[in-house]
Amino acid sequence: MDSNQHTAGAIRVLELGRQMFMNEATRGDDNTLWDTMGACIRGLTRRFASRSGGDDRPMEATVAELHNIWFMFTLAASNIDADHPAQDRLTRTILWARETGVLTATKGAATEAITTSDGRIWVDLPFLVDDVRTAWEKAMISTEDGAAAKARNLAAGIARLAGLGLRNDAFTACGLDIIERSLEKEPSGPFTPLQLLAMVEVWLRYAGDKLFTLTSEHHTFGTRWDGTETGASVTEAEDDDARINVLTRARVLTWDRRLLELKSNDDADVSAAAERCRHMMQWCCLCLYGKGIEPWVEDEIPEP
């Protein structure tokens, strides 16, 4: 069998396995995909460690296996309740993969790192960001039954990764997308304002501190998570294309004021959700900087 046939065969097997993963995911909080992820991570690592020269399969097959592992993460996270401890097992599995270090192969007297187009296996978690972002974009346009709950669950899973600062804080861009949809943009898409606020709430719970830390640094995101290059925010700015990719204190103040407005909403559930979100934002700011959002914004030193 030549290398192309070997690769095609390996990929077909992985694709068939995805149906089994989807069936397992329907078990919700009790699904064991985190354990399957761990077994796949160990299996891939062992193939390189146990053979002189590393894994003899083409790199395309290894990359396909990585995509399959990250698919399991997004699938499991989408089907586990946002606040269930099983979400933490998924996060732990991702961290454990990263801490496995750099996968290497020995070729003669030399030892080489196994590198993909998106970094080294495992330390760089190659393709994880792109695969999770793709899953998120699909979740936010889904109209299937239970789509809002699955999106909220996935948001919680991503927020846990963001809170740990994985992949140079790339995952925090997901939180920015959620907040934009809920607090900055005109309503659109399949989800109600209440459902979007529920996503904001879980994001603030698991990655609120990271959001504020990056805001203090005027963090700029290189890639958006809303399926577009620049988006279409309704808030005012001199340069909207640049502004919507940057976290600023003034922007956080805009969110705080919008939540204050939503507290007066005629829908009691929307009002209560807005109050919870605003409380969490204020609490994050108070814990990190010793003051509420408005004083924190006022204390910012103007850029030269």
C-alpha positions, 0 to 999 in steps of 0.5 A, spaced: 500 500 500 502 506 497 502 512 502 496 516 499 492 509 500 495 509 507 493 516 508 486 515 505 484 509 509 486 512 515 482 518 514 476 514 512 477 510 519 477 516 523 471 519 519 467 512 521 469 513 528 466 520 528 459 517 528 460 513 534 463 519 538 456 523 536 452 517 539 456 517 545 455 525 546 448 524 546 449 521 553 450 528 555 454 530 562 455 522 562 459 522 556 466 519 556 469 522 550 474 525 555 477 518 556 477 517 548 481 523 547 486 521 552 486 514 549 487 517 542 493 522 545 496 516 548 496 512 542 499 517 537 504 519 542 506 512 543 507 510 535 512 516 535 516 513 541 516 506 540 519 506 533 525 508 530 524 514 526 518 515 529 511 514 526 511 511 519 505 514 517 504 520 512 504 526 516 497 527 513 494 521 517 497 524 523 494 531 522 487 528 521 488 524 527 489 531 531 483 534 528 479 528 530 481 529 537 479 536 537 472 534 534 471 530 540 473 536 545 468 540 541 462 535 541 463 533 548 463 540 550 457 542 546 453 536 550 455 537 557 452 542 561 456 549 562 457 548 569 458 541 570 464 538 573 465 534 566 467 540 563 473 541 567 475 534 565 475 536 558 479 542 560 484 537 564 485 533 558 487 539 553 492 541 558 495 534 559 496 534 552 500 540 552 504 538 558 506 532 554 511 536 551 514 536 544 513 530 540 519 527 537 522 522 532 529 519 533 532 519 526 539 516 526 543 520 531 538 526 531 532 528 534 527 532 531 520 535 533 514 533 530 512 539 527 505 541 523 503 547 519 500 550 526 506 548 530 509 542 534 505 536 537 503 537 543 506 543 546 503 548 541 496 544 540 496 544 533 489 546 529 486 546 536 484 554 535 482 553 528 477 547 529 474 550 535 473 556 532 470 553 526 465 549 531 463 555 534 461 559 528 457 553 526 454 553 533 452 560 532 448 559 526 445 552 528 437 552 528 436 545 530 433 543 537 437 545 543 442 549 539 442 555 544 443 550 550 449 547 546 452 553 544 452 555 551 455 549 553 460 550 548 462 557 550 463 554 557 468 549 554 472 555 550 471 560 556 475 555 561 481 554 555 481 562 555 481 563 562 488 559 562 491 563 556 492 557 552 494 559 545 496 566 546 489 568 549 486 566 542 480 563 545 478 569 548 476 572 542 470 567 542 468 571 549 468 578 545 464 575 539 459 573 544 459 580 548 458 583 541 452 579 539 449 580 546 451 588 548 453 591 541 450 589 535 443 589 533 439 582 534 440 577 529 441 570 528 437 564 531 438 566 538 434 570 543 437 576 547 436 572 553 439 566 550 445 570 548 446 573 555 446 566 558 452 565 554 455 572 556 454 569 563 458 563 563 463 566 559 464 571 565 464 566 570 470 562 567 474 567 563 472 574 566 478 575 569 482 574 563 477 578 559 479 584 564 486 583 564 487 583 556 483 589 556 488 593 561 493 591 555 489 593 550 489 586 547 488 586 539 485 579 536 488 577 529 482 573 528 475 574 529 470 568 531 464 571 528 465 568 521 467 575 518 473 579 517 471 585 521 463 584 523 458 590 523 458 593 530 453 598 532 457 602 537 460 608 535 468 609 533 472 613 529 475 607 525 470 601 526 474 596 523 480 597 528 476 598 534 472 591 534 478 587 534 481 591 540 479 590 548 479 597 551 476 600 558 472 605 554 469 599 551 468 595 557 464 601 560 459 601 554 458 594 556 456 595 563 452 601 561 448 596 556 447 591 561 444 597 566 439 598 560 437 591 560 436 591 567 430 595 566 427 590 560 420 588 561 422 581 560 423 579 568 428 573 565 432 578 561 432 583 567 435 578 571 440 575 567 443 582 565 443 584 573 447 577 574 452 579 568 453 586 570 455 584 577 460 579 575 463 584 571 463 589 576 466 583 581 472 582 576 474 589 576 473 590 583 477 583 585 483 585 580 483 593 580 480 594 587 475 599 584 468 598 580 468 599 572 467 607 572 473 609 576 477 604 573 476 607 566 477 614 569 484 612 571 486 609 565 492 613 562 491 616 556 495 613 550 501 618 547 
